[in-house]
Amino acid sequence: MTSRPTVLLCDDSRALRMLAARQLEDCGFEVVGEAGNGNEAVNQYQALKPDVVLMDLVMPECDGKQALGQILSLDPGARVVILSSLGGQGDIEECLKLGAKSYLQKPIDPEVMDRVLHEAVA
């Protein structure tokens, strides 16, 4: 049996993390860690080395864009998918230029999440 791709889930909303974790498990991923802000995300990434990171843009202490930059400086091969509820197309484009693999819009469509995350780890 092959192992499931691992995910680090980063969002300041505990409710969203719980919902997304269930959706990720249903899509065949294993959630190996959760972070409520960008600093936690960077620390968790270093500790867990997940296959993909699902990163909210708007978080306290250190936002998703800053955490993305830090993770990519630690591991240029990191696969990060941005999660955004804002109409911040400029922020999303900037994250893609920085090296994010893709993005998902909130509320998360489970079918779109499944496709985007499997493409990111392929």
N, C-alpha and C positions, 0 to 999 in steps of 0.2 A: 504494500500500500504506500502510495506517495504521500509525503507530508503536505499539509495545507499551507498556502502562503500566509505569512504572519503580517499583522497590521498593528501599528501604533496609532491610537485614536486620540487626537488633540482638539479639544473644544472646551470653552469655559462653562458650558451648560452641561451639568451632570445628566439632566433628562435626555438631552440630545445624544450624549455618549451612550447612555443605556439603550436608547432606541437604535442608534447606528450599530452598536455592538451586536444586537440581535440580528439586524439586517445583514451584517458582515458574516456572521456565523452561518446564516441561511444561504449566503452566496458562496460558502466553502472556504472562508478565511478564518484564521485563528487570531483573535485579538489578544496580543501578548502584553499590552500596556496601554494606559490612559494617562493623559496629561490635561490639566486645567489651565495652563498658561504656557507661553513659549519657552520659558526657562526650564520648566518641567519637561517639555517636549524634547529639548536638546539633551538634557540629562538622561531621559528615558531612551532616546535614540542611541546614545553612547553605550548604555548598559545592555540594551536588548538587541540592537542591530536588526530591526524588523525588515521584511521584504519591501514594505511600502508604508508610508506615513500619510494619514488623512488629517490635514491641518487646517483648522479654522483660521481665517484672517484676523478677526477681531477678538483679541484676548487681552487680559490684564498683564501687567509687568513687562511682558515681551510679546509683541504681536506676531502673527503668523509669518509675515514677510521677514521680520528680523530673525525668527527661529529658522525659517527656510534658509536664509543666508548662512547662519551659523552651522546648520546641519550639513549644507553643501560644502562649506569650508573644511569640515571635519571629514566628510566622505563625498567627494565629487560624483560618485556613482549612486548616491542616495536617490530613491524614488519617492517623491513627495507629490501628493494630489491635494490641491487647495480646495477648501470648503468655504463658500461665501454665501451670505444671505443678503448682502448689500448689492446694490446695482453698481458696485465699484469695478466697472469693466477695466478702468485704468490700472487699478491695483492688481487685478487678475492678470492683465497683460504684462505688467512689470514682473510678477512672480514667474510667469512662463518664460520671460527673458532671462530671469535669474537662474532658471533650471528646473522649475516645477514641471512635472510630466503632463498634468492636466488639471482640470478643476471640476467641481460639482457645485450645483446651486442648491441652496436650502429652500424649501424642504426637500430632502433627498428622495429621489425616485429610486426605489430598490433595483429596478432593471438597469437603469443608467449607471448606478453605482457598481453593479456587478460587472458590466461591460468595461467601464473606465478603469476600475481597479485591476481587472484581469489583463487589460491591455498594458497597464503600467508595469506589471510584474512579468510580462511575456518576454 
